[in-house]
Amino acid sequence: MTQLLTPATAVSQPPFSTAPIVQIGGLRKSFREGAQTRDVLRDLTITFAQGEFIALFGQSGSGKSTLLNLISGIEQPDAGQIHINGVELTALRERERTLFRRDHIGFIFQFFNLIPTLTVLENVTLPQELAGKSGKETAVTGLRLLERVGLADRRDTFPDKLSGGEQQRVAIARALVHDPMLLLADEPTGNLDEETGDLVLNLLLELTRTAGKTLIMATHNPTIAHLADRVLRVQDGRLQEREQ
């Protein structure tokens, strides 16, 4: 079994900054279920610092994924504000939020979300190409990241020829290719076996810690808790901080 990084074995890095990168105030979100309204998030107010690793725990349906979607701008809250690096994301129009997410936020999904008709390298470089970067420039950056995740030799392979762990490593490279300030991960190891999941988690932490990026991860994996700077539980629509 792969050994997870511990505080003693983790990549050496300076303490995370106290400067806030994500500021959330009075956040509310509810969904209609038939004739009833279910409150998922209630008046959340919290700040995440630059370079901090936050682990979000909670039962299925507790609101972890919803919170990540709100922070990324994929969804809009019913009330409240989200500021990312000083920009009020919740005040932006949908297209503006899309462009902000493309330029400043990386998102890693449980089910990889790779485009099957694109090669590994094309999947990785897609965010940069959408941002108008040149093909030569994106290829250099993409290959550099594929080397870091150990998949440079699979650059011309299509996703259906890769294992689950390899696909998630491609997804990590894609999420980091535009050098985002904030990385969101929704159960990134939930669709992998334990050993492969540990390998992917170690790689993700290495890449984000060495670059000083803020990582917010929704997870059910209790072994991740001792690796995080803060552990938060989403319960009854609120965030409860857990002692490390």
C-alpha positions in Angstrom: 0.0 0.0 0.0 1.2 3.5 -0.8 2.1 5.5 2.2 0.4 8.9 2.4 2.5 11.9 3.1 2.6 12.9 6.7 3.6 16.3 8.2 7.1 14.8 8.6 7.4 13.5 5.0 5.4 16.1 3.2 7.0 18.4 0.7 8.9 21.2 2.5 7.1 24.5 2.2 6.9 27.8 4.0 3.8 28.3 6.3 0.8 29.4 4.3 0.1 33.1 4.2 -2.5 34.7 6.4 -3.6 36.8 3.5 -7.2 35.8 2.5 -7.7 34.5 -1.0 -11.4 33.3 -0.5 -13.8 35.3 1.6 -17.3 34.0 2.1 -20.0 36.0 3.9 -23.6 35.1 4.7 -23.8 32.4 2.0 -27.1 30.7 1.5 -28.2 28.0 -1.0 -31.4 26.0 -1.2 -33.0 23.6 -3.7 -36.6 22.8 -4.6 -37.5 19.1 -4.0 -41.1 18.7 -5.2 -43.3 21.1 -3.2 -40.6 21.6 -0.5 -37.5 23.7 -0.3 -34.4 22.2 1.2 -31.8 24.5 2.7 -28.3 23.1 1.8 -26.1 26.0 3.1 -27.1 28.5 5.7 -25.4 31.8 6.4 -21.9 30.5 5.8 -19.1 33.0 6.7 -15.5 31.9 6.4 -12.1 32.9 5.0 -9.5 30.7 3.4 -5.9 31.8 3.3 -3.4 31.8 0.4 -1.5 28.5 0.3 -3.9 26.8 2.7 -5.1 23.2 2.3 -8.7 22.8 3.5 -10.4 19.4 3.8 -14.2 19.4 3.6 -16.0 16.4 5.2 -19.7 15.6 5.4 -22.3 13.0 4.4 -23.4 12.7 0.8 -25.9 15.5 0.1 -24.5 17.6 3.0 -23.5 20.4 0.6 -19.8 19.9 0.0 -20.0 19.8 -3.8 -22.5 22.7 -3.7 -20.0 24.8 -1.8 -17.3 24.0 -4.3 -19.6 24.9 -7.2 -20.5 28.2 -5.5 -16.8 29.1 -4.9 -16.0 28.3 -8.5 -18.9 30.3 -9.9 -20.6 27.3 -11.5 -23.6 28.0 -9.4 -24.9 31.2 -7.8 -26.1 31.5 -4.1 -29.5 32.6 -3.0 -27.8 35.2 -0.8 -24.4 36.2 0.4 -21.1 37.1 -1.3 -17.9 35.3 -2.4 -14.7 37.3 -2.9 -11.7 35.6 -4.5 -8.5 37.6 -4.4 -10.5 40.7 -4.0 -13.0 40.1 -6.9 -16.6 39.7 -5.9 -17.4 36.6 -7.8 -21.1 36.7 -6.9 -21.5 40.1 -8.5 -20.3 38.9 -11.9 -22.5 37.9 -14.8 -22.5 34.2 -15.9 -20.0 34.8 -18.8 -17.7 36.9 -16.5 -17.8 34.1 -13.9 -16.9 31.6 -16.6 -13.9 33.7 -17.8 -12.8 34.2 -14.2 -12.9 30.5 -13.5 -11.0 29.7 -16.7 -8.2 32.1 -15.8 -7.9 31.7 -12.0 -9.5 28.5 -10.7 -8.6 24.8 -11.3 -11.3 22.2 -10.8 -10.6 18.4 -10.3 -13.7 16.1 -10.5 -14.2 12.6 -9.1 -15.0 11.2 -12.6 -12.1 13.0 -14.4 -14.3 14.8 -17.1 -11.7 14.3 -19.8 -12.9 14.8 -23.4 -12.7 11.4 -25.1 -12.0 12.7 -28.6 -8.9 14.6 -27.5 -5.5 13.1 -26.7 -3.9 13.4 -23.3 -1.9 16.5 -24.3 -4.9 18.1 -26.0 -7.0 17.6 -22.8 -4.3 19.2 -20.7 -3.7 22.2 -23.0 -7.4 22.9 -23.7 -7.9 25.6 -20.9 -4.9 27.5 -22.3 -6.2 27.3 -25.9 -9.6 28.5 -24.8 -7.8 31.5 -23.2 -6.3 32.3 -26.6 -2.7 31.0 -26.0 -0.7 29.8 -29.0 -0.4 26.1 -29.8 3.3 26.1 -29.3 3.2 27.8 -26.0 0.4 25.5 -24.6 2.3 22.4 -25.8 5.4 23.3 -24.0 3.5 24.0 -20.7 1.4 20.9 -21.1 4.3 18.6 -21.7 6.1 20.0 -18.7 3.1 19.2 -16.5 2.7 15.7 -18.0 6.4 15.1 -17.2 5.6 16.1 -13.6 2.7 13.7 -13.3 4.7 10.9 -15.1 2.6 10.8 -18.3 4.8 12.5 -20.9 5.0 9.2 -22.8 1.2 9.0 -23.0 0.7 12.4 -24.5 -0.8 11.1 -27.8 -3.0 8.5 -26.1 -6.8 8.9 -25.8 -8.4 8.8 -22.4 -10.1 5.4 -22.9 -6.7 3.8 -23.1 -5.7 5.0 -19.6 -6.3 3.6 -16.2 -8.4 5.5 -13.7 -5.3 6.7 -11.9 -3.7 7.9 -15.1 -6.9 9.7 -16.1 -7.0 11.5 -12.8 -3.3 12.5 -13.1 -4.2 14.0 -16.5 -7.1 15.9 -14.9 -4.7 17.3 -12.3 -2.3 18.5 -15.0 -5.2 20.1 -16.8 -6.4 21.8 -13.6 -2.9 23.3 -13.1 -1.9 24.2 -16.7 -3.1 27.8 -16.4 -1.4 28.3 -13.1 -4.6 29.0 -11.1 -4.4 30.7 -7.7 -7.1 28.4 -6.3 -7.6 24.7 -6.8 -10.9 22.9 -6.0 -11.1 19.1 -5.8 -14.4 17.2 -5.5 -13.7 13.7 -4.2 -10.6 13.4 -6.5 -9.7 9.9 -5.2 -13.3 8.7 -4.7 -13.4 6.7 -7.9 -10.0 5.0 -7.4 -8.8 2.0 -5.4 -7.0 2.8 -2.2 -3.4 2.5 -3.4 -4.0 4.4 -6.6 -5.9 7.1 -4.7 -3.0 7.5 -2.3 -0.6 7.9 -5.2 -2.8 10.6 -6.8 -3.3 12.4 -3.5 0.4 12.5 -2.8 1.0 13.9 -6.3 -1.7 16.5 -6.0 -0.4 17.7 -2.6 3.2 17.8 -3.9 2.2 19.9 -6.9 0.0 22.4 -4.9 2.3 22.7 -1.9 5.4 23.4 -3.8 3.6 26.1 -5.7 1.9 27.6 -2.7 -1.6 27.2 -4.1 -4.8 27.2 -2.1 -6.5 23.8 -2.2 -10.1 23.1 -1.1 -11.0 19.4 -1.2 -14.3 17.7 -0.6 -13.7 14.1 0.5 -14.9 11.1 2.5 -11.4 9.8 3.1 -10.6 10.2 6.8 -6.9 9.6 6.2 -6.7 13.0 4.4 -7.6 14.9 7.6 -4.1 14.8 9.1 -2.6 16.3 5.9 -4.8 19.4 5.8 -4.2 22.7 7.5 -7.9 22.9 8.5 -10.6 20.3 8.6 -14.2 21.5 8.2 -17.4 19.5 8.4 -20.5 20.5 6.4 -23.4 19.6 8.7 -27.0 21.0 8.9 -26.0 23.6 6.3 -23.2 25.0 8.3 -19.4 24.6 8.6 -17.9 23.2 11.8 -14.2 23.3 12.3 -12.6 20.2 13.7 -9.6 20.0 15.9 -6.5 18.5 14.2 
